[in-house]
Amino acid sequence: MPRKPAPEPRKALSLPVIHILLALAEGARHGYAIKQDVQERTGGAIRLGPGTLYEAIQRLLEAGLIAETSGADAENGQQAQRRYYALTAEGWAALEDEIHRLGAIVDRARAHPKLRKGLA
C-alpha cells in the first residue's frame, strides 16, 4: 500500500493577511468593512489600498481560506450589491496555526536573557 505523503507545512501568512482573517473571525464582512477593521485594529499602521485588499481576498478565495457568502446590506433602504466574505474551516485552521506560530516566536523571545528585560 503506497504511503500518503505528509502534508506540506503551511507557509507563514503576511501581516495584512493575518489582519484580514482576524477581521473575518468576527463575522462575514464586505471588502470595505474589512479595510476599515484592519485600519482600526492596527491603529492605522496597516492601511489596505483597494489593489492590495482585493488581491489578498482573491488569493484567500483561491486557497480556500475564505469563501464568498451572502450578506444583506440595507443602506438607504436598498439592497447593495456588495460581496461578503467569511472564513472557511481551512481559514480558521490557518489563523489558529498562525497565532500559535507567532505566540511561539514571542515565547522564545521572552526566554532570551537579553530580550527578557525589554519584553516584560
C-alpha atoms as an extended CHARMM CRD file, in Angstrom:
* protein
*
       120  EXT
         1         1  MET       CA              0.0000000000        0.0000000000        0.0000000000  PROA      1               0.0000000000
         2         2  PRO       CA              1.5900000000        3.3130000000       -1.0320000000  PROA      2               0.0000000000
         3         3  ARG       CA              2.1960000000        5.7460000000        1.7490000000  PROA      3               0.0000000000
         4         4  LYS       CA              0.3620000000        9.0090000000        1.6520000000  PROA      4               0.0000000000
         5         5  PRO       CA              2.8300000000       11.9160000000        1.5110000000  PROA      5               0.0000000000
         6         6  ALA       CA              2.9420000000       14.1010000000        4.5940000000  PROA      6               0.0000000000
         7         7  PRO       CA              1.1560000000       17.4050000000        4.1170000000  PROA      7               0.0000000000
         8         8  GLU       CA              3.4480000000       20.3320000000        3.4600000000  PROA      8               0.0000000000
         9         9  PRO       CA              3.7000000000       22.7890000000        6.3200000000  PROA      9               0.0000000000
        10        10  ARG       CA              1.6140000000       25.8690000000        5.8370000000  PROA      10              0.0000000000
        11        11  LYS       CA              3.5450000000       28.9690000000        4.7740000000  PROA      11              0.0000000000
        12        12  ALA       CA              3.6080000000       31.8790000000        7.1810000000  PROA      12              0.0000000000
        13        13  LEU       CA              0.9230000000       34.4220000000        6.4110000000  PROA      13              0.0000000000
        14        14  SER       CA              1.7260000000       38.0600000000        5.7710000000  PROA      14              0.0000000000
        15        15  LEU       CA              0.7070000000       40.6170000000        8.3670000000  PROA      15              0.0000000000
        16        16  PRO       CA             -2.0630000000       42.1480000000        6.1950000000  PROA      16              0.0000000000
        17        17  VAL       CA             -3.4930000000       38.6760000000        5.5260000000  PROA      17              0.0000000000
        18        18  ILE       CA             -3.4690000000       37.8370000000        9.2330000000  PROA      18              0.0000000000
        19        19  HSD       CA             -5.4230000000       41.0170000000        9.9230000000  PROA      19              0.0000000000
        20        20  ILE       CA             -7.8910000000       40.2630000000        7.1150000000  PROA      20              0.0000000000
        21        21  LEU       CA             -8.5190000000       36.8180000000        8.6290000000  PROA      21              0.0000000000
        22        22  LEU       CA             -8.8850000000       38.3890000000       12.0950000000  PROA      22              0.0000000000
        23        23  ALA       CA            -11.4700000000       40.8240000000       10.6940000000  PROA      23              0.0000000000
        24        24  LEU       CA            -13.4240000000       37.8830000000        9.2800000000  PROA      24              0.0000000000
        25        25  ALA       CA            -13.1320000000       35.9300000000       12.5320000000  PROA      25              0.0000000000
        26        26  GLU       CA            -15.7280000000       38.3480000000       13.8930000000  PROA      26              0.0000000000
        27        27  GLY       CA            -18.1930000000       37.5290000000       11.1100000000  PROA      27              0.0000000000
        28        28  ALA       CA            -18.8010000000       37.9010000000        7.3950000000  PROA      28              0.0000000000
        29        29  ARG       CA            -17.8310000000       41.2900000000        6.0000000000  PROA      29              0.0000000000
        30        30  HSD       CA            -17.5980000000       43.0820000000        2.6940000000  PROA      30              0.0000000000
        31        31  GLY       CA            -14.2990000000       44.4680000000        1.4230000000  PROA      31              0.0000000000
        32        32  TYR       CA            -14.7210000000       47.9970000000        2.7330000000  PROA      32              0.0000000000
        33        33  ALA       CA            -15.6370000000       46.7290000000        6.2140000000  PROA      33              0.0000000000
        34        34  ILE       CA            -12.5420000000       44.5110000000        6.1890000000  PROA      34              0.0000000000
        35        35  LYS       CA            -10.4020000000       47.5040000000        5.1930000000  PROA      35              0.0000000000
        36        36  GLN       CA            -11.8770000000       49.6380000000        7.9800000000  PROA      36              0.0000000000
        37        37  ASP       CA            -11.4780000000       46.8840000000       10.5890000000  PROA      37              0.0000000000
        38        38  VAL       CA             -7.8240000000       46.3100000000        9.6970000000  PROA      38              0.0000000000
        39        39  GLN       CA             -7.0970000000       50.0290000000        9.8580000000  PROA      39              0.0000000000
        40        40  GLU       CA             -8.7900000000       50.3530000000       13.2660000000  PROA      40              0.0000000000
        41        41  ARG       CA             -7.2740000000       47.1010000000       14.5940000000  PROA      41              0.0000000000
        42        42  THR       CA             -3.7560000000       48.2790000000       13.7510000000  PROA      42              0.0000000000
        43        43  GLY       CA             -4.2060000000       51.8770000000       14.8380000000  PROA      43              0.0000000000
        44        44  GLY       CA             -3.7120000000       52.9540000000       11.2350000000  PROA      44              0.0000000000
        45        45  ALA       CA             -0.3750000000       51.1420000000       10.8770000000  PROA      45              0.0000000000
        46        46  ILE       CA             -1.8260000000       48.9320000000        8.1230000000  PROA      46              0.0000000000
        47        47  ARG       CA             -3.9310000000       50.7130000000        5.5160000000  PROA      47              0.0000000000
        48        48  LEU       CA             -5.0340000000       48.3890000000        2.7660000000  PROA      48              0.0000000000
        49        49  GLY       CA             -5.4470000000       50.0270000000       -0.6170000000  PROA      49              0.0000000000
        50        50  PRO       CA             -8.0580000000       48.5160000000       -2.9440000000  PROA      50              0.0000000000
        51        51  GLY       CA             -5.4390000000       46.6850000000       -5.0370000000  PROA      51              0.0000000000
        52        52  THR       CA             -3.7470000000       45.1100000000       -2.0340000000  PROA      52              0.0000000000
        53        53  LEU       CA             -7.0320000000       44.2160000000       -0.3380000000  PROA      53              0.0000000000
        54        54  TYR       CA             -8.7370000000       42.6180000000       -3.3190000000  PROA      54              0.0000000000
        55        55  GLU       CA             -5.5900000000       40.7900000000       -4.4670000000  PROA      55              0.0000000000
        56        56  ALA       CA             -5.3020000000       39.3200000000       -0.9610000000  PROA      56              0.0000000000
        57        57  ILE       CA             -9.0040000000       38.4270000000       -0.9580000000  PROA      57              0.0000000000
        58        58  GLN       CA             -8.6060000000       36.7010000000       -4.3400000000  PROA      58              0.0000000000
        59        59  ARG       CA             -5.6160000000       34.6970000000       -3.0900000000  PROA      59              0.0000000000
        60        60  LEU       CA             -7.5120000000       33.7320000000        0.0790000000  PROA      60              0.0000000000
        61        61  LEU       CA            -10.5100000000       32.6290000000       -2.0280000000  PROA      61              0.0000000000
        62        62  GLU       CA             -8.2550000000       30.5350000000       -4.2840000000  PROA      62              0.0000000000
        63        63  ALA       CA             -6.5730000000       28.9630000000       -1.2510000000  PROA      63              0.0000000000
        64        64  GLY       CA             -9.9570000000       28.1010000000        0.2540000000  PROA      64              0.0000000000
        65        65  LEU       CA             -9.2810000000       30.1200000000        3.3990000000  PROA      65              0.0000000000
        66        66  ILE       CA            -12.3040000000       32.3490000000        2.8260000000  PROA      66              0.0000000000
        67        67  ALA       CA            -15.4880000000       31.9880000000        0.8110000000  PROA      67              0.0000000000
        68        68  GLU       CA            -17.9490000000       34.3870000000       -0.6650000000  PROA      68              0.0000000000
        69        69  THR       CA            -21.1900000000       34.4040000000        1.2510000000  PROA      69              0.0000000000
        70        70  SER       CA            -24.4980000000       36.1510000000        1.1040000000  PROA      70              0.0000000000
        71        71  GLY       CA            -24.9270000000       39.2700000000        3.1330000000  PROA      71              0.0000000000
        72        72  ALA       CA            -27.6490000000       41.8150000000        3.3280000000  PROA      72              0.0000000000
        73        73  ASP       CA            -26.5970000000       45.4360000000        3.2660000000  PROA      73              0.0000000000
        74        74  ALA       CA            -29.6150000000       47.6310000000        3.6380000000  PROA      74              0.0000000000
        75        75  GLU       CA            -28.0410000000       51.0790000000        3.4740000000  PROA      75              0.0000000000
        76        76  ASN       CA            -30.5260000000       53.7570000000        2.4380000000  PROA      76              0.0000000000
        77        77  GLY       CA            -33.2610000000       51.1560000000        2.2480000000  PROA      77              0.0000000000
        78        78  GLN       CA            -31.6820000000       49.4960000000       -0.7720000000  PROA      78              0.0000000000
        79        79  GLN       CA            -30.0180000000       46.1520000000       -1.1430000000  PROA      79              0.0000000000
        80        80  ALA       CA            -26.4040000000       46.8890000000       -2.0170000000  PROA      80              0.0000000000
        81        81  GLN       CA            -24.5070000000       44.6880000000       -4.4290000000  PROA      81              0.0000000000
        82        82  ARG       CA            -21.6060000000       44.0270000000       -2.1290000000  PROA      82              0.0000000000
        83        83  ARG       CA            -19.7050000000       40.7820000000       -1.8950000000  PROA      83              0.0000000000
        84        84  TYR       CA            -19.3400000000       39.3810000000        1.5800000000  PROA      84              0.0000000000
        85        85  TYR       CA            -16.5760000000       37.0640000000        2.6930000000  PROA      85              0.0000000000
        86        86  ALA       CA            -16.3640000000       34.6070000000        5.5620000000  PROA      86              0.0000000000
        87        87  LEU       CA            -13.7280000000       32.3160000000        6.9960000000  PROA      87              0.0000000000
        88        88  THR       CA            -13.8870000000       28.6830000000        5.9590000000  PROA      88              0.0000000000
        89        89  ALA       CA            -12.8740000000       25.8090000000        8.2520000000  PROA      89              0.0000000000
        90        90  GLU       CA             -9.4880000000       25.8710000000        6.4940000000  PROA      90              0.0000000000
        91        91  GLY       CA             -9.2700000000       29.6250000000        7.1420000000  PROA      91              0.0000000000
        92        92  TRP       CA             -9.9440000000       29.1290000000       10.8440000000  PROA      92              0.0000000000
        93        93  ALA       CA             -7.2300000000       26.4400000000       10.9500000000  PROA      93              0.0000000000
        94        94  ALA       CA             -4.7530000000       28.7050000000        9.1310000000  PROA      94              0.0000000000
        95        95  LEU       CA             -5.4910000000       31.5770000000       11.5070000000  PROA      95              0.0000000000
        96        96  GLU       CA             -5.0920000000       29.3430000000       14.5590000000  PROA      96              0.0000000000
        97        97  ASP       CA             -1.8100000000       27.9370000000       13.1820000000  PROA      97              0.0000000000
        98        98  GLU       CA             -0.5230000000       31.4610000000       12.5840000000  PROA      98              0.0000000000
        99        99  ILE       CA             -1.4760000000       32.6280000000       16.0780000000  PROA      99              0.0000000000
       100       100  HSD       CA              0.3470000000       29.6160000000       17.5700000000  PROA      100             0.0000000000
       101       101  ARG       CA              3.3950000000       30.2520000000       15.3420000000  PROA      101             0.0000000000
       102       102  LEU       CA              3.5720000000       33.9150000000       16.3470000000  PROA      102             0.0000000000
       103       103  GLY       CA              2.9990000000       33.0170000000       20.0070000000  PROA      103             0.0000000000
       104       104  ALA       CA              5.9090000000       30.5810000000       19.8820000000  PROA      104             0.0000000000
       105       105  ILE       CA              8.1550000000       33.3140000000       18.4590000000  PROA      105             0.0000000000
       106       106  VAL       CA              7.1490000000       35.6890000000       21.2670000000  PROA      106             0.0000000000
       107       107  ASP       CA              7.6890000000       32.9420000000       23.8690000000  PROA      107             0.0000000000
       108       108  ARG       CA             11.2040000000       32.2460000000       22.5340000000  PROA      108             0.0000000000
       109       109  ALA       CA             11.9900000000       35.9640000000       22.5250000000  PROA      109             0.0000000000
       110       110  ARG       CA             10.7730000000       36.3140000000       26.1060000000  PROA      110             0.0000000000
       111       111  ALA       CA             13.0020000000       33.4230000000       27.1480000000  PROA      111             0.0000000000
       112       112  HSD       CA             16.1130000000       35.1220000000       25.7560000000  PROA      112             0.0000000000
       113       113  PRO       CA             18.0230000000       36.7930000000       28.6240000000  PROA      113             0.0000000000
       114       114  LYS       CA             18.9490000000       39.9040000000       26.6520000000  PROA      114             0.0000000000
       115       115  LEU       CA             15.3860000000       40.4170000000       25.4620000000  PROA      115             0.0000000000
       116       116  ARG       CA             13.5680000000       39.3880000000       28.6310000000  PROA      116             0.0000000000
       117       117  LYS       CA             14.0440000000       42.7730000000       30.2690000000  PROA      117             0.0000000000
       118       118  GLY       CA             12.5690000000       44.6820000000       27.3340000000  PROA      118             0.0000000000
       119       119  LEU       CA              9.5910000000       42.3580000000       26.8620000000  PROA      119             0.0000000000
       120       120  ALA       CA              8.4770000000       42.1950000000       30.4780000000  PROA      120             0.0000000000
